[in-house]
Structures are given as structure tokens and as C-alpha cells.
Amino acid sequence: MSCFISIQKLAEDVGIDTSYIRTMIRNKILTVYKMDGYKRIYIDLEEFNSSIKPIHEVDTKINLDDYLV
């Protein structure tokens, strides 16, 4: 089941600026959803999470034995 969240709430929860999310919308990475009669637009949280990818494979480079946990 899809979970829809507003741009402002998503930016606050993830810790990024709303302009980054708007850029993703302009570049057609994210699909925008709107409820009838409301001005606020919503983003599918699952779609957002699947579009975020790591830059490098960090897991292979970090040895957790070197750090105090």
C-alpha cells in the first residue's frame, strides 16, 4: 500500500531541502499526486525511497571492528 506525504513533511522527515524534492519532480524522477479540491501536492513515500541510491558501495569499505560500538 502506498503512503502519500506532503513535500514539506517529507523534507522535514528526511532532512533535505524542499528545493531538492522539487528538482526531482521537475526531472520526472518523482510523480506528483494531488487530492481533489486541495492545493497541496503529495509524494509517494515508497517511490521516493526507491529513487534514492548510494553513491558508492560503503558497506564493503567500512570495517566495523575498527570502531567502538
Secondary structure, 3 states (H helix, E strand, C coil): CCCEEEHHHHHHHHCCCHHHHHHHHHCCCCCEEECCCCCCEEEEHHHHHHHCCCCCCCCCCCCHHHCCC
